[in-house]
Amino acid sequence: MPAEDSFFLADFLENKQGKSALDIGTGSGIIAKTLSKNFPLVVATDINISALRKAHETVDNCICCNAADALRYSFDLIVCNLPYLPSDELLDPAVDGLHDGVDIPSMIIISASNLIEKNGKLIFLTSSLADYDALIQLCQSIGFDTNIAAKKKLFYEELIIIECTKN
């Protein structure tokens, strides 16, 4: 079942258009389903095979893999609702980001970075609970122009959507 962060990201992506999109860590598939309205090719990945089976009910191209490691295709847009919660150990890959909420997100960003076309976009959702400045710095260090595209205040955190454009 999608949570509030997924709905926030889906709403943000609703009018994005292009040729191809990748949803890393698709979970319920709500993001991939949203993208499929304006992108002829949408690929959804997840490390959780049960989540992929559910997502496959609405999305055709589902691949079980770690981040984007199994793919060799260039996309206009790559999106991810990152596992951003700071944690000492990886108990739930859907939410645990490890140290400062950046270890797992950094791995995902690096995995995605080589699959984005020039001037393509990487859009990800993180939280004020994570060290999102470190994620912005990582994106800039690997050749992205970055900006905070949207924020949503919740009672215990702020959801943050970061948009990165590949130079």
MOCORHU-V743036 format. One record per residue. RES is the residue in three letters. PHI is phi in radians with two decimals (* if undefined). Layout:
BEGIN
res = (RES & RES)
phi = (PHI & PHI)
END
This chain:
BEGIN
res = (MET & PRO & ALA & GLU & ASP & SER & PHE & PHE & LEU & ALA & ASP & PHE & LEU & GLU & ASN & LYS & GLN & GLY & LYS & SER & ALA & LEU & ASP & ILE & GLY & THR & GLY & SER & GLY & ILE & ILE & ALA & LYS & THR & LEU & SER & LYS & ASN & PHE & PRO & LEU & VAL & VAL & ALA & THR & ASP & ILE & ASN & ILE & SER & ALA & LEU & ARG & LYS & ALA & HIS & GLU & THR & VAL & ASP & ASN & CYS & ILE & CYS & CYS & ASN & ALA & ALA & ASP & ALA & LEU & ARG & TYR & SER & PHE & ASP & LEU & ILE & VAL & CYS & ASN & LEU & PRO & TYR & LEU & PRO & SER & ASP & GLU & LEU & LEU & ASP & PRO & ALA & VAL & ASP & GLY & LEU & HIS & ASP & GLY & VAL & ASP & ILE & PRO & SER & MET & ILE & ILE & ILE & SER & ALA & SER & ASN & LEU & ILE & GLU & LYS & ASN & GLY & LYS & LEU & ILE & PHE & LEU & THR & SER & SER & LEU & ALA & ASP & TYR & ASP & ALA & LEU & ILE & GLN & LEU & CYS & GLN & SER & ILE & GLY & PHE & ASP & THR & ASN & ILE & ALA & ALA & LYS & LYS & LYS & LEU & PHE & TYR & GLU & GLU & LEU & ILE & ILE & ILE & GLU & CYS & THR & LYS & ASN)
phi = (* & -1.12 & -1.77 & -1.00 & -1.13 & -1.14 & -1.15 & -1.07 & -1.17 & -1.05 & -1.09 & -1.12 & -1.51 & -0.90 & -1.84 & -1.23 & -2.38 & 3.00 & -1.59 & -2.56 & -2.42 & -2.18 & -1.93 & -1.52 & 1.23 & -1.07 & 1.01 & -1.23 & 1.61 & -1.07 & -1.22 & -1.06 & -1.11 & -1.07 & -1.14 & -1.14 & -1.26 & -2.20 & -2.26 & -1.08 & -2.08 & -2.24 & -2.04 & -2.09 & -2.08 & -2.82 & -1.44 & -1.71 & -1.12 & -1.14 & -1.09 & -1.12 & -1.06 & -1.16 & -1.09 & -1.14 & -1.15 & -2.15 & -2.22 & -1.32 & -1.69 & -1.97 & -2.24 & -1.48 & -2.84 & -1.43 & 0.94 & -2.10 & -1.05 & -1.54 & -1.76 & -2.38 & -2.49 & -1.72 & -1.95 & -1.22 & -2.43 & -2.18 & -2.21 & -2.74 & -1.58 & -1.10 & -1.37 & -1.90 & -1.26 & -1.05 & -2.69 & -1.52 & -2.53 & -1.59 & -1.67 & -2.26 & -1.07 & -1.30 & -2.27 & -1.38 & -1.73 & 1.16 & -0.81 & 0.97 & 1.22 & -2.14 & -1.08 & -1.19 & -0.99 & -1.09 & -1.08 & -1.15 & -1.05 & -1.14 & -1.05 & -1.37 & -1.04 & -1.48 & -1.87 & -1.80 & -1.13 & -0.98 & 1.18 & -1.32 & -2.16 & -1.98 & -2.14 & -2.38 & -1.86 & -2.39 & -2.49 & -1.16 & -1.27 & -1.71 & -1.45 & -1.18 & -1.09 & -1.14 & -1.21 & -1.08 & -1.09 & -1.05 & -1.05 & -1.15 & -1.22 & -1.85 & 1.72 & -1.90 & -1.47 & -2.19 & -2.68 & -1.41 & -1.59 & -2.82 & -2.41 & -2.46 & -1.42 & -1.96 & -1.20 & -2.14 & -2.81 & -2.11 & -1.41 & -2.31 & -1.81 & -1.95 & -1.95 & -2.12 & -1.95 & -1.35 & -1.31)
END
